[in-house]
Amino acid sequence: MRFTRLAIAPLMAALLLAACQGTPVKLLSDPKEILAAAATSTAAATSVHVDLTAEGKVGLDPLGTGSATPIDLSGSTANADLDLQNGKLHATFSAPSLFNLAGEVIVADAIYVKTTLTGPKYRSMPLSGERQQPLKGLTDLLARSDLQPTKGADAPCAGGTCYTLTLTLKPGDLAPAGGGGSGGTTPSALPVPIQLPDLSSSTVDLTLHIDQATNRVSDATAVVDMGDTGKLTVQGTFTKWNEPVQVTPPPADQVQAAG
């Protein structure tokens, strides 16, 4: 019996060590293959948390005068929990240089928006058309086989080690991904009467860090050439992939009555 125990002990230790090590990660070298793997991982995800920051100027027409004014968005932030399975999201945003604009957006059974410009209660508008996955634009972009990404040096990231991919989006590349076409106002039913910037002639230099273990996007940095306005840098960090998230409408007494 003593011999049997002595023989089993190293075997159990070896099995335990193997279990802790897990399955080796198959590293990818082709940048297009990495991009496609990231598209597959993003499309299959159920939820994610996104943090956004902006630095630089953008031409906006906040008062609807018909003439865009360069506004420095440096210090602007947004944070969102996305329920990718059900097409829901809960986001907060802040743009100190834009009239100290801040607010909250909830997409659930309807769209609810509350901002410092519109008062303490949410305003709502019905959802129209088919509800789309909140990261559809990113997923579609990653899945495009016509893009020409370049693979750079691996980099440390939140999940461990990330692939580094860089690519340039030329004018017209953003529209198919839902990232902007000819500038226009936000939908009239949304109580945020701010002219959106026109990105139809902009070039975007995009850097992606993709987790080698999961093929999930860890972070993305977009440097947008805004012409005479200069360059706008937007950075997004993606965390809490597939963790439980619950998005619910605001209480009825916090929603402004229609009319």
N, C-alpha and C positions, 0 to 999 in steps of 0.2 A: 504493500500500500504506500509506503514511504517513497519507493522508487517511482510509482505512478504519479504521485503528487509532484515530485521533482521534475518529471518529464513534462507534465502538463503546464507547469508554471511558465517556462520560457515560451511555449507555444501560445499561451494566452497573451503574454506580453507582446509577442510579435503581431498577433491579430489586432490587439488594441492600438498598437503603433500604426498599423496599416489603415485602420479605420479613422484615426485622427488625421492622417495625411490626406485622405480623400482621393478623388480621381484627379490625375494630372490634367492640367489645362492644356488644350491643344491650341498653340499659338498660331495666329494667322499672319501672313506676310504681305498678301496682296491687298492694297488699300481699298479696292473696289469690293473685295470679299468682306473686309472688315465693315465697310459701310452697309453692305447687304445684311450682314449678321446683326448689326445695330438696328436696322429697319425691322427685321424679324422679331428681335427682342422687344422693341418698342411697341410693335403691333400686338404682341401677346400680353403686354403688361396690363394689370388690373388697376393700378393706382400709382401715383407719384407725387412728391412735393417739389415745387419749383420756387427758387429764389432768383429774382432778377434785379440787376442794377444797371444804371445808365450814366454815361459820362459824355459830354459834348453838346453841341447845339443842333437844333432841328428847326426847320421853318414851319411855323404853325400860325393859324388864323383863329385865335381863341374867341374873338368877338364877332367873327363872321363878316369882316369888312371887305373880303375879296382880295386882300393883300397879305401874304405870309410874312411873319416877323420872326427873325432868328431868336430862339429862346433856348437858354442854357438848361439842359435837363440834368446836369451833374447833381448827384445826390438823390436822384429819383430812384425809388425802389418799388418792387411788387413781390408779393408772396402768395402762393396758391397751392391748395390741396385739390388734386384732380382725381375724381372717380372715373376712371377710363372705361370701365365696364358699362356704366349707366349714363355716360355723357354729362356728368355733373361736375361742378367746380365751386370752390369758395375762395375768393381772392381779396386781398387788401392791397392798396397802392397809395403812394405818396409822392408828390412832385412839388417840393418846396418852392422852386423858382416859377411855378405856374400858378400864381395866385394862392400859394400854399395849398394847392389842391390835394385832397386826400379822400379816400373813400373805400367802398366795399362792394363787391359784386358776388352775387349768388346765382348760380344756374341750377335749378332743380326742376320743379313742375312749371316754372316760368323763369324769366330773368328779373332779378331784383338788383337795383342799383341805389346806393346811398353815397352822397358826396358832400363835402363841405360847402359846395356851391348850391346845393338843392335842399338843404335842411336835414333835420334829425331822423326823418322817416325814409324808408325805402320807397322807391317808385318801381312799378312793375310793368313788364310788357310780356305778352304771350310768346311762347316759342313758336316759330313758324317753320314749316318744312320738316325734313327728316333731321333728327338730332344726330350730330356728328361727334365722333370721339375728339376730346379736347386737344390731343396731340396729333391730329390727323395731318396738319401741315408739316410737322417735323417728320412724321413717319413717311409721308409721300416724298419729301425731299431726300431722306436717307435711301429710299428705295429706287431712286432714279439711276438708271444704268448709264445715262449720257454724261454724268458728271465725271470730272477727272481729279479725284483726290490724290494728294501726295502724302506718303507716310513719313513722319518725322521720328525723332527719338522718343522712346518710351518715357513716361513721366509718372511720378507718384500721384495718387488720387485717393479719394475717400475710401474706395473699395480695395485699394492695394496698389496695383500697377495698371496704368492705362496706355492704350495705343494713342498716338497723336496723329490726327489727320488734319490737313489744311486743304482748302479749296476756295476758288474764286467764283462767285455767282455774278454773272454778267446781267446787264439790263434785260428784263424779260424772264429771267430764271426764277424770280420770286413769285410771279403770278401763278404758275402751275401748282406751287406749293401752298397757296393761300396766304402768301406773305405780303401781299400788297400789289396793287396795279396802279391805275390812274387814281390819284388821290381823291378822296371824297369825304363827305361828312359821315359821322356815325349815324346809324339809323335814327330817323326822326322821332321814333317812339322812345329811344333811350335818352334820358335826361342828362346827357353830357355833350352839349352843343359845341364841340371842338373839331375844327377841320383836321383831318388826318393828313400826315405828310405824303407827298407823291414820291413813291419809290420806283416808278416805272423806268427812270433813267439812271438809277443808282447802281453802283458796283459794290458788292459785299465780299469782304475777305473773312472767311469763316474758319475757325479753329475748333476742332472737336476732340475731346478726351473720352475714350471709350474703354470701359473696364474690361480687362483681358479675361477675367474669370466668368463674367456674365454677359459680355457684349452689350451692356447697357450704357447709354450716354451718361457720363459723370458730370461734365460741364461743357458749355459751348460759349465761344466768344465771337461776336459778329462786329466787324468794323465797317460801318456803312459810309460810303463817300457821298456826302450830301451836296456836292458841288461848291458853290460860293459860300455856303454855310459852314463848310468844314467837314469833319468826320465825327460820327456818332458811334460810340462803343457801347454795345449792350452785352452783358455777361449773364448767363443763366447757369445755375447749379441744380442738378437733379438728384434728389435723395429719397429715401423711404420707398423705393420701388416695391410694389406689391404688398405694402403694409395696409392694414384695415383703415378705411377712411369713410366717414359718414357726412354727407352733405344734405342739410334739411332746409326748407324754406323758413324765413323769419316768422316770428309770431304775428298773427293777423293784426294786433294792435300796434305793430311797428311798421305797418305798410300803409302808405297814403292811399286814401280812397280814390278811385278813378273819377276823373272829371274835375 
